[in-house]
């Protein structure tokens, strides 16, 4: 450890923090007296000093049971202050961290723990049921994440003394398992350099201060939240606050009033729901305008935007949006309202940022420009449309896929370029505009490229539509639509009237979307889904599950309910 660690300039700090072990030392020694984290109600709180002591204590416990550098340690838990404690007791001493998303099925948990060969599991009691008995028996330690006490320990391992080491920049830090929207589960190996580089990227996007307060609502097991709501606050000496319960509207509203955060990260779905549920009705009631569009007076947007800012606590300086594509109507409002938002684009494989915008410098529809010290270009560009696959190179690109060299070779070429599988255009200013996923693109009858995501964005703007997926069936485009629960009265009496109204709604959606899309993107049929689509941690629909899907047989469902 450098004796002058507390006196590093911003530039020297960037050069020093090349591993998570160094980040741990820098943060806990420089900001020792400051608050680091707590629940909204103030429980399970840590200062940077008490956090350091607890991490060292847990490290010693792991050592006593022979858990050494290079060993895998998994974590299955909702967000909380102890999540960060568990992570740093692993990565600061050369061990490998394996975070598991809380919505993983029992089969997925089994696969991850088996494939990663994890020896230790930190787990919340409410998710413990997802770990079967045979897996529990194989674990050296299972630790309750809330109390940090043993749920299971292998006493035969107690005599072994674990050997730890100071991690190096290119050492493996974590394995993130992701199935994304493609359905092919893979273990993404991220190095210390990968994750620390993204901390520096965050600093160049937004100069956070030690007085900033984060409210963490996205899953910490996702690289987006981990990098920017866990690692970045440590880098600047800020505080992070956590919710006891999932961020339902009521829980979130209460927390916002209490915490009044200055920084938040969200998935598009969260702000889109706020837009549809609160902003649009506000505008609709206004005598000035009946709908938000490109002609909306900026003054009206500013007025509504100030109300929105107050509803988030009134202190927001940075509102990061990422994980999926944001509705351009929503972004147009945020831009005119001068709401402090910024959009980013990335993947787990890039730890995660590839491109980013900055507060006050947005361009509606763009995910920003190439991130700090990340090279971005398009591959296999269509000369007519300017569209090509985004490829990226830099210190953010993963080491590879765990135990899968073939898939690694397919993703990263010999020159170090990572193929994202995302199609985009890039304008003269370097701004990136995502078109859709290569594996989601539909080839039209005349060979034209059809991007279902763009059609879905139009459908989702229809009043009452919650979400949608467009699929190709027998050469035609079919829209699978999930309406808001209060929009379709599934329990309505009078079967004939119900189906008559439902058919009118479907016809209306069909007419609405086909008026706004090109001739090659017109939808032939609308089918209704009763249940919500299955999604990833950042609320992207798992599209692969619906490629061959058909809408729910509503008539059969009604008949079943009646019997």
N, C-alpha and C positions, 0 to 999 in steps of 0.2 A: 504494500500500500504506500502510495506517495505521501510524504509528510505534509505537503502543501495542498492536499486534496480539497480543503475547504476554501482555498483562495484561487480556484481555477477561473479564468476568464471564460466567456461564452465559447470562444473558439477552442480554447484548451479543453473545455468540458466536452465538446463534440469529439475531439481527438482522443480523450481519455476513456469515454464510455463506449468501449468496443465489445464488452461482454456484459451479461446480466449480473455477474458477480461484481464487476466494477460499478455498475449502476447502483447495486445494493449498497456498496460501501460509500459511494459518493453521496447518495440521497440520505442515508441514515446518519452519516457523520456531519454533513453540511447543514441539514435541517432538523437536527435531533430534537429540538424543543417544540417543533411545530406539530400540529395535528395532522395525522395521515388519513385516518379512515374511521367510520362508524356507521351503524345503522341510522336511519332517520331519527329514531327516538334517542340516539346517543349511546345505545348499548353496544357491546363488543367494540369498544373504541381503542384506538392506538395512536400514540405519538410516533414519530419516526424513531425515537430512542427505544420505546417499549416494543415496537415492531422488530427492531434489530435484535433485541434480547430474546424475543419469542422465537424468531427464525433460528437463531443459534441454538436455542434450547431444543427445538424440534430436530435440527440437524444432528445433535448429539444423540438424541433418542434413536434416530435412524441408524447412526453409526454403531450403536450398541447392539443392533440386530443385524449387523453385517451388510447394511445397504450402502454400497460403494459407488464411486464415480462410474458412470456408464450404465448403472442399473436404471430400470424404468419404474417410475412412480406415477400412478394414475390418480385422477381426481374426478369425481362425479358429484356435483353439487350445484345448487342455485347460487347466485351472487351473494357475497358477504365479505366482511373484512378478513376473515380467516382464510378465504380463498387465496389471497395474496400471500399470507403467511405460509401456507402449504406450498405454493409455487416456488417461493424464494428459498425455502428450506431444501428444495430439490436442485434448482438451476444454479444457485450461487456456489454449489460445491461439486459441480461436475456431473450430477445425475441428470437423467432425461425425464422431462415432464410430459405426461400424456393426459391432456384435458378431454373430458367426454361431455358432449352436449346433453343437457338434462332431458330433452325430448327423445333421446335415443331409446329404441325398443330394447327389451331384454335380450333379444337375439343380437342386436347391434352391440350392446354392452359386452356380451359374451365374446363376440368376434374381436372387438378392440382389445379387451384384456388378454385374450389368448394370443392374438397376432403380435401384440407389442411385448408379450412376455413380462408384463408388469409384476413386480414382486410386492408392491405396496399399493394400497388403495385408500385415499381419503374420500369419505362418502358422507352425505347427509342421511340421517335416519329415514327420512321420507322417501328416499330413492334406493335404499338398501335392498328392497325387494327385487330390484332388477339384477342383482348379483346372485346367481344360483349357488347351491351348496357346494358343488364340485369346484367352482372357482374360489369360493371362500376358503376351502380346504387347502388350495394351492398357494394362497397368499401368505407371505411371511408376516405382514402386518395389515390390519384394517383399522383405520382411525376415524373416529367420529369427527367430522370437520367443525362442528359447532363447539364441542367441549375439548377437542384435541386429546381425547382419551381413547384407549384401545377398545375396539369392538371384538378384535381377535388378534392374538399374537402367537407366533411359533416360538415357544420357549427354548427349543433345541438350537435356535439360531442366536440366542442371547450371548453366547460365549465368543461369537465372532465380532471382530472390530472392523467396521467398515472403513475403507480407505478412500478419502475424498481428495480432490485436487482443485486448484484454481483453473476454471475453464478458460480455453483459448477462443479467439474470435470465430474460428471455423469449426469448432466442436459442435456436435449436435446438442441443441438445447431442448427441443420439444418435438413431439410428433402429433400432428393434428389430423384426426380422421374425419374425412368428409365424403359424403356421397353427392353433395350439391344437388343439381337438378338432373343429372345424367343417370344416377342410380348405381354407378360403379364406385363402390367404397374404396378409398385409398388413404394411405398414411403419408401425409406431407411432412417431410423432415426439414425443420427450420433450424438454422444455426444461430449462435449468439450474435454473429454479425448481421444476419438477416433481420432479427428483431430489433437490435440496437440501431440499425440504419433507419428503420421506420420511426424510431423515436426522434432522430435528427430530422427526418422528413417532416414530422409533425411540428417541430420547432420552427422550421422554415415556412410552414403554412400559417402558423399562428403562434405568436410570442406569448404563451401563457405565463402567468405570474404565480408566485407562491401564495398570493391572496385569493387565487381562483378556487372555486368550489365546483366539483363535478357531481352530477347525479347519474349513477350508473343504472341503466335500464335494459341494455342488450346483454345477451349471454356472454360471460367472461371467457367461456371456452371457445369463442369465435375470435379469430385473429383481429378483427376490426375493433372489438371492444377491449381486448387484451392490450393491443398496442397503444390505443389512444385514450382509454379510460383507466388503465392500470399502470403501464410503463411510463407514459408521458407525464402524468401527474407526479410520479416519483422523480423524474428528471428535473422538474421545476419546483418541487417542494410544496405542491398543492394538496388539497384535501378531497377525498372521494367519499360520497355518501351512498348508502345502499338501502334498498327497500326490503322489508320483511316478507312481502307478498308479491305475486306477479303484478306487473304494471297495468292493471285494469284502469279505465278512465277515472273512477272514484279514488283509487289508491294513488294514482299519479297526480291528480289534481291536489290532493291533500299534501303530498310530498313536495310539490312545487311551491305551495304556499309556505311550507315550513322551512325548506332548504334554501329557496330562492337561488338556484344554481346560476353560475356564470358560464358553465360549459356543459353541453349535453351531446350525446351521439344517439341518433335514432335511425331506424329503417324507414324507407319511404311510406310504408303502410301506416305508420303512426301519424305522421303529419297529414297524409291523404285523408285519413278518417276525421281528423280535426277540421280539415278544409271542407269536407262534404257535410259533416255534422254540425259545424258551428259557423264557419266563414260564409259559405254559400247561402245558408238561411238568413244570415245577417244582411248580406247584400240584397237578397231577394226581397226582404222587407223594406229595403231602402227605396225611397221615391226616386232616387237618382238613376238606379239601374236594376235590372231584373236578373242579370247573370254575369259571372266573371268571364271576361274574354280579353282579347288584345286591345279592345277599345275602352276598357275600364279606366275611368279617370284616376290619375295617380293620387290625387288628393284623397279620394274615397279609400283607396288601398292603404294609404298612409294612416288614415284614421282607424281602419279595421286592424291594420298591422300593429298599431300601438296597443290596441286592446289585447291582441294575441300575445304581444310581448309581456304585458302585465299578467296575463293568465299563466305565463311560464315563470312568474316570480319577479319580473321587472328588471333583472340584472344580467340577462343573457348577453354574452359577448361572442360566443361561438356556438353555433347549432349545426353540428355535422350530420350530413345525410349520406348514407351509403348502404351497400349490400344488395341493392336492386335498383332498377330504373325508376326515377321519380316522374310522376305525371307532369307534363309540361305546363298544363293549366295551373297546377299547384305552384310550380316554380315561378311562373309568370307573376302570380300574385305576390309570392315572397320577395321577388326582385323589386316590384313596384312599391311594395310596402316597406322596403329597406330593412327587412328582417335580417338579423345577422347570421344567415345561413351560408354554408359552403358544401359543395358536393364533391365526393371523391369516388374513385373507381379502383378496384383491385380484386385480388383473389387470394385465397389461402396460400397458394404457391408463391406469392410475392410478398407475403408477411405483413400487411396485405397490399399496400398502396402502389399503384402504377401511375395514376394521374390524380390531380387534385385542383380544386378551385380555391379561391380565397374570399373571405367575407368582403362584400362590396365590389367584387370584381367578377361577378358571375356572368355567364352568357346562357340564356335560357336554352335548354336542350343539350348543353355540353357538360361533360364530366370534368372539365378543366384541362390543364396542360400536363405534360410529363412531370412526374414528381422529382424532387431535388435529387440530382445525380442519378437519375434513372433514364436510360435510353429507351425511346418508344418509336416504333415505325410500323408501317403496314406491309404485310406480306401478301403476295399473289393478288395485286390490286386489279380490279376490273376497270379498264380504261374508260368505259362509258359512264360508270357511276362514281368512280373514285373510291369504291368500297374495297376494303381488304381486311385480312385478319390482323388484329393487334398482336405484335410481338414485343417483348420487353427484355432488357438486359441491365444488370446492375447488382449491387450488393444486397438487394432485396430478394433476388431469385433463390428459391429453395435449393437444398442439397440434392433432392430427388425424392422419389416415392420409396417408402420403407419396404425392403425385401422385394422390390419390383423394378429391376434394372431395365426391363424391356419397355415398360410404360414410361420410365424416366427418359430413355433415349428418344421416345416418340414426342415427349413434351419439350425437351431442351436439345437444341442442335449442337453441333460441334463447336460453334462460335459462341455458345452461351446464351443464345436467344431463346426465351421461353415463349411457347405458342399458347396464347390465351384461349383460343377457340371462340373469341368474340369478334364480330365484324363491326367495322366503324369507318368513318371518314375523318380526315384531319384537315382543317382549313389553313390558310396562309399564316395565321397567328399561332398555329400549333394547338388549337383547341380541338379536342376529341369529341366526336359525336357517335355514340354507340347505336348500332342498327339492330343487333340481335345476336343470338348464339348461332354458330355454324351448324351445330347439330339440331337446332330448332328450325332453321330456315327451310321453307317449303319451296320446291322447284315448281313453278307454274307450267301450264300446258305448252307454252311457247318458249320455255327455258328461262323465264324471268325469275328473279329472286323475290320471294314473298316473305316478309318478316312478321310472324304472328304477333310478336310483342307490340308492334305499331298498331295493328288492328285491335288488339285487346285494350290498348290505351283509349281508343275511341269508344269502345263498348263500355268500358268502366266509367266513362263520363255520363252515361245515361242514368237518369235519376232512378234510384232503387237498385242499381246493380252494385254488388259488393266486389265481385271479381270474376274473371273469365279466362278461358283457355281456348285458343283456336287450333283446331287440328285439321289435317287433310284426310278426306275419306272418299275413295272412289273418284278422285280427280276434282272433288269439290271441297270448299272450305266450310267447316261446321264449327259454330261457336257453342262451347259448353259454358253456361252462365249460372252463377250463384247470385241470387237476389238477396237483398237484406231481409232478415227474418220478419221484420215488421212490414215489409212491402208486400210479401205474398202471404196471405192468410191460409195456411195449410189446413187449418181446422174448419174452414168455411163450410157451412151447411148448404146443401143443394149442389150435388155433383155436377150437373149440367151447367149451372151458372159458373161454378168454379173453373171448369175447363174452358168455358167461353171467354172468361176474363183473362185466364192465363194465356190462351192463344192470341188474344188481342195484344197482350203485353209482348209476347214473343214477336209478333208481326211488327209491332212498333219499334222494338229494338233492331230488328232486321232492316227496317226502313231507315232508321236513324244512322246506323253504321254505314250502310251502303251509299248514303248520300255524301259521306265524308271521305271515303276511301277511293283509290283508283280502280279502274275497271278490272284490273287483274287481281285485286284484293277483295272483291265483293264476296260476302258470305251467303251461302245457299240456304243454310238452316240454322235455327237457334234451338238448342236443347237445354233443359233446366236441370240443374244439380241441386239436390236438397241439402246435402252436407257440404261443409267447407272443403276446399282443396287442401291436400296435404302439403306442408311447406317446410323449408329449411329454417335454420335458426334466424336468418335475416329476412324471413318472410317471403322468400322466393318460392313460387309453386314448384313442386317436384314434377316437372313437366313430363318426364319419362313415364310416369304412372298413368298418364292420360292419353298417350299416343293412340291407343286402340280403344279408348273408352267411348261409351255412348252415354247420353244423358239419362238421368233416372226415369224409369217408367212411372210417371206420376200417377197414371190411372191405376196401375197395379198397387202402388203404395196406398192410395186412397181406399181401394177395395180391401186391402189388408187391415188398414186401420179400422174400417167399418165392421170387420169380422173379429 
